[in-house]
Amino acid sequence: MPRVKRRRRLWAWLLAPVLLLTALVAADRLLASNMTRGFEQAIMSDAEGFHATGAQVQIHGFPFLTQLLTNNFRHVSIHLDAGYFEGFEVRDVRVEAFDVHTAAPWRAGLIDVDVVVMYEALELALQQQVNAPITVAADPNVPGTLIATSQITVLGFSVPISIHINPTIVSGNALNIDIEYVNVAGAEIAVDQIPLGLGDVLDDLAVALPLPDGVSLLGVEVLPDGLRIQGQAAEISLEDFVGPVGS
Protein backbone atom coordinates (compact mmCIF):
# COMPACT_ATOMS: atom_id res chain seq x y z
CA MET A 1 0.00 0.00 0.00
CA PRO A 2 2.71 2.57 0.81
CA ARG A 3 4.33 1.70 -2.54
CA VAL A 4 1.07 2.47 -4.38
CA LYS A 5 0.82 5.82 -2.59
CA ARG A 6 4.39 6.67 -3.54
CA ARG A 7 3.62 5.88 -7.19
CA ARG A 8 0.55 8.07 -7.13
CA ARG A 9 2.52 10.88 -5.52
CA LEU A 10 5.25 10.49 -8.15
CA TRP A 11 2.72 10.64 -10.98
CA ALA A 12 1.17 13.72 -9.37
CA TRP A 13 4.57 15.43 -9.22
CA LEU A 14 5.21 14.53 -12.87
CA LEU A 15 1.79 15.60 -14.13
CA ALA A 16 1.60 18.89 -12.24
CA PRO A 17 4.22 20.74 -14.35
CA VAL A 18 2.72 19.33 -17.56
CA LEU A 19 -0.78 20.49 -16.60
CA LEU A 20 0.53 23.88 -15.51
CA LEU A 21 2.45 24.31 -18.77
CA THR A 22 -0.60 23.25 -20.78
CA ALA A 23 -2.74 25.80 -18.94
CA LEU A 24 -0.18 28.55 -19.51
CA VAL A 25 0.06 27.75 -23.22
CA ALA A 26 -3.74 27.74 -23.55
CA ALA A 27 -4.02 31.07 -21.72
CA ASP A 28 -1.24 32.54 -23.85
CA ARG A 29 -2.91 31.44 -27.10
CA LEU A 30 -6.32 32.70 -25.91
CA LEU A 31 -4.86 36.12 -25.12
CA ALA A 32 -3.15 36.26 -28.52
CA SER A 33 -6.35 35.16 -30.28
CA ASN A 34 -8.44 37.81 -28.52
CA MET A 35 -5.97 40.56 -29.43
CA THR A 36 -5.69 39.54 -33.09
CA ARG A 37 -9.50 39.38 -33.33
CA GLY A 38 -9.67 42.91 -31.96
CA PHE A 39 -7.08 44.02 -34.52
CA GLU A 40 -9.10 42.50 -37.37
CA GLN A 41 -12.32 44.20 -36.26
CA ALA A 42 -10.55 47.56 -35.87
CA ILE A 43 -8.94 47.33 -39.31
CA MET A 44 -12.29 46.62 -40.96
CA SER A 45 -13.99 49.55 -39.22
CA ASP A 46 -14.35 52.35 -41.77
CA ALA A 47 -11.98 55.29 -41.30
CA GLU A 48 -11.59 58.46 -43.32
CA GLY A 49 -10.07 57.58 -46.70
CA PHE A 50 -9.81 53.91 -45.75
CA HIS A 51 -12.02 50.83 -46.08
CA ALA A 52 -10.96 47.19 -45.86
CA THR A 53 -12.56 43.75 -45.97
CA GLY A 54 -11.37 40.26 -45.07
CA ALA A 55 -8.71 41.28 -42.53
CA GLN A 56 -6.57 38.49 -41.09
CA VAL A 57 -3.90 39.18 -38.45
CA GLN A 58 -1.27 36.85 -37.07
CA ILE A 59 1.13 37.72 -34.25
CA HIS A 60 4.08 35.37 -34.59
CA GLY A 61 6.25 34.01 -31.82
CA PHE A 62 5.72 32.26 -28.51
CA PRO A 63 5.10 33.10 -25.79
CA PHE A 64 2.79 35.98 -26.67
CA LEU A 65 2.55 37.33 -23.12
CA THR A 66 6.27 38.05 -22.79
CA GLN A 67 6.17 40.05 -26.04
CA LEU A 68 3.21 42.01 -24.71
CA LEU A 69 4.99 42.70 -21.42
CA THR A 70 8.11 43.94 -23.23
CA ASN A 71 5.98 46.18 -25.50
CA ASN A 72 7.35 44.59 -28.67
CA PHE A 73 5.87 42.13 -31.15
CA ARG A 74 8.70 40.54 -33.10
CA HIS A 75 6.64 39.83 -36.23
CA VAL A 76 3.06 40.70 -37.21
CA SER A 77 1.42 39.56 -40.47
CA ILE A 78 -1.67 41.30 -41.87
CA HIS A 79 -3.66 40.24 -44.93
CA LEU A 80 -6.61 42.12 -46.43
CA ASP A 81 -8.79 40.63 -49.15
CA ALA A 82 -9.64 44.06 -50.55
CA GLY A 83 -9.71 47.71 -49.66
CA TYR A 84 -10.04 51.32 -50.76
CA PHE A 85 -7.18 53.66 -49.92
CA GLU A 86 -7.61 57.32 -50.87
CA GLY A 87 -9.85 56.29 -53.78
CA PHE A 88 -7.61 53.47 -55.03
CA GLU A 89 -9.13 49.99 -55.16
CA VAL A 90 -6.63 47.35 -54.04
CA ARG A 91 -6.75 43.59 -53.52
CA ASP A 92 -4.66 40.95 -51.77
CA VAL A 93 -2.87 43.36 -49.42
CA ARG A 94 -0.04 41.69 -47.47
CA VAL A 95 1.87 43.50 -44.74
CA GLU A 96 4.77 41.98 -42.81
CA ALA A 97 5.77 44.14 -39.85
CA PHE A 98 8.79 43.56 -37.61
CA ASP A 99 9.68 44.94 -34.16
CA VAL A 100 6.21 46.42 -33.64
CA HIS A 101 5.52 48.57 -30.57
CA THR A 102 2.46 47.22 -28.75
CA ALA A 103 0.43 50.43 -28.59
CA ALA A 104 -1.08 52.89 -31.05
CA PRO A 105 0.08 53.97 -33.58
CA TRP A 106 1.91 50.58 -33.59
CA ARG A 107 5.24 51.84 -34.86
CA ALA A 108 7.33 49.18 -36.61
CA GLY A 109 11.05 48.95 -37.17
CA LEU A 110 10.54 47.51 -40.66
CA ILE A 111 7.50 46.89 -42.86
CA ASP A 112 7.26 44.96 -46.13
CA VAL A 113 4.11 45.57 -48.16
CA ASP A 114 2.73 43.70 -51.16
CA VAL A 115 -0.49 44.94 -52.80
CA VAL A 116 -2.42 44.53 -56.04
CA VAL A 117 -3.64 47.86 -57.44
CA MET A 118 -6.64 47.30 -59.69
CA TYR A 119 -6.58 48.61 -63.25
CA GLU A 120 -9.75 50.63 -62.63
CA ALA A 121 -7.79 52.74 -60.13
CA LEU A 122 -5.01 53.33 -62.66
CA GLU A 123 -7.58 54.30 -65.28
CA LEU A 124 -9.02 57.01 -63.05
CA ALA A 125 -5.56 58.37 -62.25
CA LEU A 126 -4.54 58.45 -65.91
CA GLN A 127 -7.83 59.99 -67.06
CA GLN A 128 -7.20 62.95 -64.78
CA GLN A 129 -3.85 63.53 -66.47
CA VAL A 130 -4.80 63.04 -70.13
CA ASN A 131 -8.30 64.53 -69.71
CA ALA A 132 -9.87 61.74 -71.75
CA PRO A 133 -11.56 58.35 -71.12
CA ILE A 134 -8.97 55.59 -71.01
CA THR A 135 -9.01 51.83 -70.43
CA VAL A 136 -6.04 49.88 -69.04
CA ALA A 137 -5.44 46.13 -69.29
CA ALA A 138 -2.59 43.63 -69.37
CA ASP A 139 -1.14 43.11 -72.86
CA PRO A 140 -2.03 39.49 -73.77
CA ASN A 141 0.72 39.37 -76.39
CA VAL A 142 3.64 40.91 -74.49
CA PRO A 143 4.03 39.67 -70.88
CA GLY A 144 4.89 42.37 -68.38
CA THR A 145 3.36 45.24 -70.34
CA LEU A 146 0.03 47.09 -70.45
CA ILE A 147 -2.27 48.40 -73.15
CA ALA A 148 -4.11 51.67 -72.60
CA THR A 149 -6.85 52.39 -75.13
CA SER A 150 -8.66 55.64 -75.79
CA GLN A 151 -10.14 57.84 -78.51
CA ILE A 152 -8.88 61.12 -79.93
CA THR A 153 -10.80 63.46 -82.20
CA VAL A 154 -9.08 64.47 -85.44
CA LEU A 155 -10.91 66.76 -87.90
CA GLY A 156 -14.19 65.88 -86.22
CA PHE A 157 -13.62 62.12 -86.44
CA SER A 158 -13.11 59.82 -83.44
CA VAL A 159 -9.87 57.89 -83.92
CA PRO A 160 -8.90 54.86 -81.76
CA ILE A 161 -5.52 54.97 -80.06
CA SER A 162 -3.71 52.20 -78.16
CA ILE A 163 -0.70 52.92 -75.99
CA HIS A 164 1.66 50.09 -75.11
CA ILE A 165 3.10 50.71 -71.66
CA ASN A 166 5.95 49.33 -69.60
CA PRO A 167 5.24 50.19 -65.93
CA THR A 168 8.42 50.85 -63.94
CA ILE A 169 9.55 52.06 -60.55
CA VAL A 170 11.86 55.06 -60.58
CA SER A 171 11.88 56.53 -57.08
CA GLY A 172 9.55 57.43 -54.24
CA ASN A 173 6.02 56.04 -54.34
CA ALA A 174 5.24 56.88 -57.99
CA LEU A 175 4.65 54.41 -60.77
CA ASN A 176 6.36 55.57 -63.96
CA ILE A 177 4.50 55.01 -67.24
CA ASP A 178 7.08 54.27 -69.95
CA ILE A 179 5.51 54.35 -73.43
CA GLU A 180 6.86 51.53 -75.60
CA TYR A 181 4.95 52.49 -78.75
CA VAL A 182 1.60 53.89 -79.86
CA ASN A 183 -0.95 52.77 -82.45
CA VAL A 184 -3.27 55.36 -83.95
CA ALA A 185 -5.99 53.97 -86.21
CA GLY A 186 -3.87 50.83 -86.66
CA ALA A 187 -0.66 52.66 -87.58
CA GLU A 188 2.37 52.62 -85.26
CA ILE A 189 3.77 56.09 -84.61
CA ALA A 190 6.22 57.75 -82.25
CA VAL A 191 4.88 59.34 -79.07
CA ASP A 192 5.95 62.85 -80.14
CA GLN A 193 3.94 62.47 -83.37
CA ILE A 194 0.58 62.05 -81.64
CA PRO A 195 -1.57 65.03 -82.60
CA LEU A 196 -3.31 67.62 -80.42
CA GLY A 197 -0.43 67.80 -77.95
CA LEU A 198 -1.35 64.43 -76.46
CA GLY A 199 2.15 63.14 -77.11
CA ASP A 200 3.65 65.66 -74.69
CA VAL A 201 1.17 64.57 -72.01
CA LEU A 202 1.84 60.86 -72.53
CA ASP A 203 5.60 61.39 -72.47
CA ASP A 204 5.48 62.55 -68.85
CA LEU A 205 2.97 60.20 -67.23
CA ALA A 206 3.34 58.91 -63.67
CA VAL A 207 0.86 57.60 -61.10
CA ALA A 208 1.38 58.44 -57.43
CA LEU A 209 0.30 55.40 -55.41
CA PRO A 210 -1.59 55.76 -52.10
CA LEU A 211 1.30 54.65 -49.93
CA PRO A 212 2.54 56.39 -46.77
CA ASP A 213 5.49 58.76 -46.90
CA GLY A 214 8.77 56.94 -46.44
CA VAL A 215 7.80 53.85 -48.45
CA SER A 216 10.30 52.81 -51.10
CA LEU A 217 8.83 50.89 -54.02
CA LEU A 218 10.85 47.79 -54.85
CA GLY A 219 9.07 46.24 -57.80
CA VAL A 220 6.00 46.00 -60.01
CA GLU A 221 4.45 42.95 -61.67
CA VAL A 222 1.73 42.93 -64.34
CA LEU A 223 -1.18 40.60 -63.46
CA PRO A 224 -4.42 39.89 -65.36
CA ASP A 225 -6.52 42.14 -63.08
CA GLY A 226 -4.01 44.66 -61.73
CA LEU A 227 -0.44 45.57 -60.86
CA ARG A 228 1.27 43.87 -57.93
CA ILE A 229 3.38 46.46 -56.13
CA GLN A 230 6.08 45.63 -53.58
CA GLY A 231 7.45 48.21 -51.16
CA GLN A 232 9.36 48.60 -47.90
CA ALA A 233 9.62 51.18 -45.14
CA ALA A 234 11.57 51.57 -41.90
CA GLU A 235 10.45 53.17 -38.64
CA ILE A 236 6.87 53.75 -39.70
CA SER A 237 3.44 53.38 -38.15
CA LEU A 238 1.49 50.22 -38.94
CA GLU A 239 -1.72 52.28 -38.96
CA ASP A 240 -0.37 54.25 -41.92
CA PHE A 241 -0.77 51.08 -43.97
CA VAL A 242 -3.96 49.44 -42.73
CA GLY A 243 -5.83 52.15 -40.85
CA PRO A 244 -6.84 51.85 -37.19
CA VAL A 245 -5.39 48.74 -35.55
CA GLY A 246 -6.54 49.23 -31.98
CA SER A 247 -6.00 51.30 -28.88
N, C-alpha and C positions, 0 to 999 in steps of 0.2 A: 504493500500500500504506500509506504513512504516513497518507493521508487516511482510509482505512478504519479504521485504529487510532484515529484521533482521534474518528471518529464513534462507535465502540464505547465509547470512554472517556466521551464526552459522554452517551451513553445510560445508561451505568453511573452517572454522577453524577446524572442526572435520576431514575433508578429507585430509587436507594438511599434517598432521603428518603421516597418513596412506600411502599416496602416496610417501612421502619422505622415509619412512621406506621400502616400496616396492622397490623403486628405489635403495636404499642402499643394500638391500638383493640381488637384481638382479645383481648389479655391483660386489658385493662380490663373488657371485657364478660364474660369468663370469671370474673374475680374477683367482679364484681357478681352474676353468675348463681349462683355457689357460695354467696355470702352470703345471697341471697334464698331459695335452696333450704334452707339451714340455718334461716332464720327460719320458713319454712313448716312444717318438721318439728317445730321447737320449739313453735310455736303449737298444733299438733295433738296434742302430747303431753299426756296428761291431767294436770291440776293440781287441787288442792283447790278445789271449787266451780266448776270450769271444764272444759268439754269443747267442742271445735270440730272441724268437718270441712270439707274443701274449701278450705283456706287458700291464698290467692294473694297474693304480695307483689311490689310493684314499687318499686324505688328510682329515682326520676327524676333526670335531670340527667347531663351528661357534661362532663368525665371523672369516673368513679366514684372513682378512686384519690385524686384531690386532695380530694374530700369526706371520704374516710376518713382522710387524713392531717391534715385540719383538724378532725377529730372532730365533723363536722356534716353530716348529710344534709339537703339543702334541702327535699325533699318525698318522703314515703313513703306509698304507697297499700297498704291491706290489705283484702282481701275474704274473707269466710267464707261458705260456703254455708249452714251451720247451726251451732248451738251451744246449750249449756246454761250459763247464768250464774246461780249461786245459786238453782237450781231453775226459772228461767224459760227456756222454749224460745224461741229466736229464729232468724230466717232472714235471709238476704241482708244480712249485716252489712258495712257499708262504713265504713272509717276513713281519713281523709285527715290525715296528720300533717306539720307543717311545722317546720323548724329543730330536727331531732331529733339529740340527742347520741348518738354512736356507741358507747355502752357501756351495759350494764344499769344502771338500769332503763329506759334509752332515753327520757329526759325530752324532751318536745316543747314548743316555744314556743306552738303552737296546734294543736288537734285538732278536726276536724269528724267527727261520727259520725252514721250513718244506719242504722237497724236496724228490722226487722219483728218485733214481739212477737206471738207466736201467741195466738189467743183462748183456747186451753186454759190458758195461763199466767195470763191474766186471770181465767178462771173459778175457778182454785184460789185466787187472791188474794182474790177477792170472796166465795167460799164461807167463808173463814176469818172474814170480817167479818160476814156476815149469818147464819152458822151454819145454812146450808141449801144443798142442791144447787142449782146455777144453771148455765145454759147461755148463752153469749154468741155473737152472730153479727152480721154487718153487716145493717142494715135494707135489704131489697131495694126498699122503696118510698120511702125518704127518704135520698138520698145523704148521706154524711158522718155518719150516726148509727148507733147500735147498738141491738139488741134483746137484753135479758137476760130469760130465761124461768125460772120456778121454780114451786113449789107451796107454798101455805100451808094450814094446817088450821084450819077454822072449824067449831065445833060438831061435831067429829068427821069432817067431810067435807074431802076434799082439793080445794082450789080453785086453778085455774091463774091465774098472774099473769105479765104481761109488762110489762117496764120499758123505756121508750124513752129512750135515753141519748145525750147529746152529750158526747163526750170532749174535754176542754180541758186546756191547760197554764196553770197559775197561777204557780207559782214553784218553785224547787228542782228535784228530780228526781221529783216526784210527778205522777201523772196524775189530774186531777180528774174525777169522775163527776157530770156535771150531769144531773139527771132532767128530761126534757122532759114526759112524762106517763106514767101507769100505767093498765093495763087489768087489772081483776080480774073473772074470769068473764065477759069480754066487755064489761064496763062501764068507761068511763073515769072515774077518780076522781083527786082531788088526792093528793099524796104524804102529807100529814099525816092523811089519812083512812084510810090502810091500817091494818087492825087488828093487834092483838097487838104493838104497839110497833115493827113493822117499818118504818113510815114514818120514825121518828126515826133508825133505822139507815141507811136509804137516803139520807136527806137530808144525810148527812155522809160519803159514800163518797169514798175516794181510794186509788189504788194506787201504792205506792212502787216505782219501777222499779230494776232492778239495775245502776245506773250509778255510776261512781266519784264520790266527793265532789268538788265543784267544777264539775260539769257543769251547764250551764244548758240546759234544754229549750227548743227554738225552735219546734217545731211538731208536730202529730199529724195523720195522714191515715188514714181508714178504708179498708181494703182487703178483698177477699173473704175472705182467710184470716187476717188479723191487722191490727194497727195499726202503721203506719210512723211511727217516732219520729225526729226530728232534734234533735241537741244539739251543743253546742260547749263547749270548755274550754281554758283557757290555763295554761301552765306545769304540765303534768301528765305523769305517766309513761305511756308507751305500753303497758306491761305491765298497767296498771290496766284497760285496755280489752280486750286480747286474750290475757291470760295471758303465760306465759314466751315471750320473743322470742329469747333467746340470751344467751350469756355475753360 
